[in-house]
Amino acid sequence: MSHLLAYGASEVATKLSRLGVVIAVARTLDATEIGVAAAALATGDLLKSLTENGVGQRIIAASDTELAATCNRAHGLNWAWCLGLFSVQSAIAAGVWALTGNLPLALMILVLAGEYLFMPGGLVQTGLALRAGKLKQTAAIAGGQAVMANLLSVLLALVWPSALALVLPRLLTAPFWLVSMRALHPWSADKAAGKAPIRPFLSFGWAVLGVEIVKAARMQADKLIVGALLGPAALGMYFMAFNAGLSLATSFSTAFAAVLFPHLCGSSDRSAALRQGLGVSLGLVGPAVVLQALLAPWYVPLLLGSDWADLSGVVSVLCLAAIPTMLWTAAAGWMRAEGRPQQELLATVLLTAALMANIALTAPYGLETIAWGYLVTASLTMLTVSLPALRFAFGPVLVKSFVKV
């Protein structure tokens, strides 16, 4: 699983630079400003989840004879889709301004929409690079963009303290991603190959898209709920706690998901590949998050300042959610590789509903109650929906052990 280690290293670099952002904004912005930026980022990320529509995975899974036509169709779909998302997010920004009069929030949502103008030119190349096994290079590009964006955020927070420091670097670093992906795996349309039918993209993509939307809701809607129930200052505190506590879980699970799908698709023994993925991921994440949880009371006030010391207990609890998150990420990758995106969608809906219900019920009792509820709910629900994958991965091993006995 060298590709997983490469993605993991990329995510470590990203999170170290992200830590610099957290430290900088904690010392230059107040909780309300951070809360406004968090609301814009949550809105943008919810819309951005719509770019995960299964088109890239159709490129990865296409046969050699179908590849050129699949890429031709994917290129057109990517442009139409991303331009549509740009229009929708721009309309949302205008609606926020008209309904709330909050111009800074509307402008930040509009700035984030600009990313969609850069994405279509590199998405086919990204799918082809993943298909060709260039996972280390794609990891380096993604990590390089994230590190550049985080360093820009630190610089902006120090020289021009404003909520825009958390948002603007995403747009400024988008050209780096585009140029790098096009250079990594050059591609041009083969007109003689024609275009693949749209129906296979739709039949596979609707469930994948549904999964990504619900997954984004699981990761972002909680911030909108907290902001609506408790206000922007509380949302700022919540945003900082989750960045400090769940950052390892979200970053490594993202890397794991990117690597696991092509690994499972290309493996002749899928159960062994899934066992290997689970072993490596949990073996890396488990000890790291336990150590992070134990050290939170020390590093939170040291890094963020004494004003944020009360968050250390919340951070400690949230660190532990990385372990069930990795288990579910593996199960979801297996469902998608097995051609069961509908099953993944149903499980993701159940998980998201449970976590959002926890946020709504525990919000009135404070951030620490929210954190404990999140950990318990995530652990129970993720274990339950992961059972089919666990049976697939470890069932053959248990049967062999039983026969030997």
TAZI-V119022 format. One record per helix or strand of 3 or more residues. SS is the DSSP state (2 for helix, 1 for strand). FROM is the first residue (numbers start at 0). LEN is the number of residues. If there is no record, write none. Layout:
SS | FROM | LEN
SS | FROM | LEN
//
This chain:
2 | 1 | 27
2 | 30 | 21
2 | 54 | 7
2 | 66 | 34
2 | 102 | 11
2 | 115 | 16
2 | 134 | 25
2 | 162 | 4
2 | 167 | 5
2 | 173 | 11
2 | 190 | 3
2 | 197 | 33
2 | 231 | 14
2 | 246 | 19
2 | 269 | 35
2 | 305 | 14
2 | 320 | 17
2 | 340 | 25
2 | 366 | 19
2 | 386 | 18
//
